[in-house]
Amino acid sequence: MGDSAIGVVGGGIVGASVAYHLSERTDDPVIVYERGDLVSATTFRATAMIGVAGPDPYHRMKEYGFRLYNDFFADPEAEPRYRQSGRLRVSTTERGARELETLASVASDRSGTEPPRSASAAKYANSPVDYVPGGKLRDRFVLPPLRTELVEGALYRPQYGYVQDDSRTLGPRELAMEFVERARANGADFETNTAVTDIAVEGDAVRRIELDGGETVPVGSVVCAAGPWNAEVAALAGLDLPVEHVPSPVFALKLADPLPYSLPMIKSHDSSVGIHPKRDDTVLVTYTPGEDEREGRLDPSAVGDTAPDEYRTTAIRWAERLLPVLEDAELVDEWVGVGTNTPDGKPIAGWTGVDGLVLAATRAGIQYAPAVGDIVARQLVDGDPTEYYDAVSVSRFDGYEDGRTTDSAE
Ligand SMILES: Cc1cc2nc3c(=O)[nH]c(=O)nc-3n(C[C@H](O)[C@H](O)[C@H](O)COP(=O)(O)OP(=O)(O)OC[C@H]3O[C@@H](n4cnc5c(N)ncnc54)[C@H](O)[C@@H]3O)c2cc1C
């Protein structure tokens, strides 16, 4: 260990991807410090849909992820699974149906002359979408359990699917372990049950990290890949990150009889409820708190694994209303993951104003982790800002600088 060592804080999918990409580019020591078990926090709790939609250049970041995941699935070291499902956003109101129809027409405008007019339309850019009137759903899909008579209109996105595994949460743990196994094979180390408790900065540069137990390790760089804990880790080096938190509950419903067909992911446009048929016998129901229900910055460690009663009631009521087969299902598990939100909802990756302190903070991390890892590795090892620099640098937010802005100021 020494000044060239790179310490990565956090052993979720983002930290594992950072370690993998670093280990592909450098022989310098790369050590991931994870205070619990690997892939046991947000990544473990994710429903883990992946799809390439979105505005430039973020959809290209997601495409990079798809290409890498194709390689992983072609020759897996762990046991990841993928299920192509498509995604159906349904509305039971006429107004909602009109909104979905408008979104589809804006997103389908391939003329290139008109950028998406709103953030919601931008989400649908660069990916096929199809508006389907409620009365046509049964003409086009096998959807026996969906109460199509309630649906006024729907938006279908075919290029969507789930990453899954056999763990309790049917999540993307094994996909994250692909990064871990490949990074290990390249020489990266993963130290579990080891928390980073301090980051020493001297003369504006990161010098050492301190571990619980009191050990001090000299490092040249530290990558914050601590998911919802990134704000507190960056604060150890004196940086206040512009992030907020969204606690997102998941309810696991076991069907009385497995479905003999697969269903798309169904999102209610009229509520914040998502229905994820993760397995033929298990449906995960999610509830995403709206803007007015969010509390901004939280202590992620204080968020328990039981959702507020009103979230559970709303989620299950909507799910049963749309899919009555769920009325006979048993609620077998529930958990809460803490999402990370940046001011523009996009990843923050790369250099900061503190020399050697590097960020890898993102929502939708199953989709963005590959590209974030690649960007961090290219900046740290090659000094290459990458084509994504303006889109992901923390310096795009007022009051923040990074390696480039600090250099040019000198
Ligand atoms: C319900 C839910 C559904 C989701 N669905 C999707 C989806 O469909 N598609 C998608 O792309 N994304 C989805 N996400 C988001 C995705 O799960 C996250 O963006 C991603 O898992 C974040 O990964 P991470 O590695 O940054 O964080 P984490 O997985 O939380 O890993 C961070 C790690 O850092 C460790 N750590 C923290 N502090 C320290 C310290 N001081 N020292 C050492 N270790 C530390 C923690 O123990 C933790 O293991 C979902 C999230 C939730 C909650």
The ligand as an SDF file (V2000), in Angstrom:
LIG
                    3D

 53 58  0  0  0  0  0  0  0  0999 V2000
  -36.6870   -0.3420   -4.4190 C   0  0  0  0  0  0  0  0  0  0  0  0
  -35.6020    0.0300   -5.3910 C   0  0  0  0  0  0  0  0  0  0  0  0
  -35.7500   -0.3000   -6.7200 C   0  0  0  0  0  0  0  0  0  0  0  0
  -34.7550    0.0520   -7.6280 C   0  0  0  0  0  0  0  0  0  0  0  0
  -34.9220   -0.3150   -8.9310 N   0  0  0  0  0  0  0  0  0  0  0  0
  -33.9560    0.0020   -9.8210 C   0  0  0  0  0  0  0  0  0  0  0  0
  -34.1190   -0.3580  -11.1730 C   0  0  0  0  0  0  0  0  0  0  0  0
  -35.1490   -0.9070  -11.5660 O   0  0  0  0  0  0  0  0  0  0  0  0
  -33.1110   -0.0800  -12.0380 N   0  0  0  0  0  0  0  0  0  0  0  0
  -31.9740    0.5510  -11.6240 C   0  0  0  0  0  0  0  0  0  0  0  0
  -31.0860    0.7870  -12.4480 O   0  0  0  0  0  0  0  0  0  0  0  0
  -31.8130    0.9250  -10.3500 N   0  0  0  0  0  0  0  0  0  0  0  0
  -32.7810    0.6780   -9.4400 C   0  0  0  0  0  0  0  0  0  0  0  0
  -32.6390    1.0640   -8.1510 N   0  0  0  0  0  0  0  0  0  0  0  0
  -31.4700    1.8770   -7.7780 C   0  0  0  0  0  0  0  0  0  0  0  0
  -30.2540    1.0080   -7.5390 C   0  0  0  0  0  0  0  0  0  0  0  0
  -30.5930   -0.0480   -6.6950 O   0  0  0  0  0  0  0  0  0  0  0  0
  -29.1650    1.8570   -6.8930 C   0  0  0  0  0  0  0  0  0  0  0  0
  -28.9210    3.0130   -7.6740 O   0  0  0  0  0  0  0  0  0  0  0  0
  -27.8640    1.0660   -6.7710 C   0  0  0  0  0  0  0  0  0  0  0  0
  -28.0880   -0.1990   -6.1930 O   0  0  0  0  0  0  0  0  0  0  0  0
  -26.8840    1.8390   -5.9260 C   0  0  0  0  0  0  0  0  0  0  0  0
  -25.7300    1.0550   -5.7960 O   0  0  0  0  0  0  0  0  0  0  0  0
  -24.5550    1.5420   -4.8960 P   0  0  0  0  0  0  0  0  0  0  0  0
  -23.4510    0.5720   -5.0490 O   0  0  0  0  0  0  0  0  0  0  0  0
  -24.2900    2.9860   -5.1910 O   0  0  0  0  0  0  0  0  0  0  0  0
  -25.1590    1.5430   -3.4090 O   0  0  0  0  0  0  0  0  0  0  0  0
  -25.3190    0.3420   -2.3630 P   0  0  0  0  0  0  0  0  0  0  0  0
  -25.7580   -0.8980   -3.0220 O   0  0  0  0  0  0  0  0  0  0  0  0
  -26.1420    0.8830   -1.2580 O   0  0  0  0  0  0  0  0  0  0  0  0
  -23.8480    0.1080   -1.8660 O   0  0  0  0  0  0  0  0  0  0  0  0
  -23.1880    1.0540   -1.0500 C   0  0  0  0  0  0  0  0  0  0  0  0
  -22.3840    0.3060   -0.0060 C   0  0  0  0  0  0  0  0  0  0  0  0
  -21.5710    1.2380    0.7110 O   0  0  0  0  0  0  0  0  0  0  0  0
  -21.3990    0.7040    2.0210 C   0  0  0  0  0  0  0  0  0  0  0  0
  -20.9200    1.7720    2.9000 N   0  0  0  0  0  0  0  0  0  0  0  0
  -21.5860    2.8970    3.2680 C   0  0  0  0  0  0  0  0  0  0  0  0
  -20.8060    3.6570    4.0680 N   0  0  0  0  0  0  0  0  0  0  0  0
  -19.6270    2.9980    4.1990 C   0  0  0  0  0  0  0  0  0  0  0  0
  -18.4150    3.2930    4.9080 C   0  0  0  0  0  0  0  0  0  0  0  0
  -18.2710    4.4140    5.6290 N   0  0  0  0  0  0  0  0  0  0  0  0
  -17.4170    2.4040    4.8400 N   0  0  0  0  0  0  0  0  0  0  0  0
  -17.5290    1.2650    4.0930 C   0  0  0  0  0  0  0  0  0  0  0  0
  -18.6640    0.9420    3.4270 N   0  0  0  0  0  0  0  0  0  0  0  0
  -19.6910    1.8020    3.4580 C   0  0  0  0  0  0  0  0  0  0  0  0
  -22.7910    0.1930    2.3630 C   0  0  0  0  0  0  0  0  0  0  0  0
  -22.7320   -0.7670    3.4060 O   0  0  0  0  0  0  0  0  0  0  0  0
  -23.2640   -0.3820    1.0300 C   0  0  0  0  0  0  0  0  0  0  0  0
  -23.0460   -1.7710    0.9550 O   0  0  0  0  0  0  0  0  0  0  0  0
  -33.6040    0.7380   -7.2060 C   0  0  0  0  0  0  0  0  0  0  0  0
  -33.4610    1.0630   -5.8670 C   0  0  0  0  0  0  0  0  0  0  0  0
  -34.4530    0.7120   -4.9440 C   0  0  0  0  0  0  0  0  0  0  0  0
  -34.2770    1.0860   -3.5060 C   0  0  0  0  0  0  0  0  0  0  0  0
  1  2  1  0
  2  3  1  0
  2 52  2  0
  3  4  2  0
  4  5  1  0
  4 50  1  0
  5  6  2  0
  6  7  1  0
  6 13  1  0
  7  8  2  0
  7  9  1  0
  9 10  1  0
 10 11  2  0
 10 12  1  0
 12 13  2  0
 13 14  1  0
 14 15  1  0
 14 50  1  0
 15 16  1  0
 16 17  1  0
 16 18  1  0
 18 19  1  0
 18 20  1  0
 20 21  1  0
 20 22  1  0
 22 23  1  0
 23 24  1  0
 24 25  2  0
 24 26  1  0
 24 27  1  0
 27 28  1  0
 28 29  2  0
 28 30  1  0
 28 31  1  0
 31 32  1  0
 32 33  1  0
 33 34  1  0
 33 48  1  0
 34 35  1  0
 35 36  1  0
 35 46  1  0
 36 37  1  0
 36 45  1  0
 37 38  2  0
 38 39  1  0
 39 40  1  0
 39 45  2  0
 40 41  1  0
 40 42  2  0
 42 43  1  0
 43 44  2  0
 44 45  1  0
 46 47  1  0
 46 48  1  0
 48 49  1  0
 50 51  2  0
 51 52  1  0
 52 53  1  0
M  END
$$$$
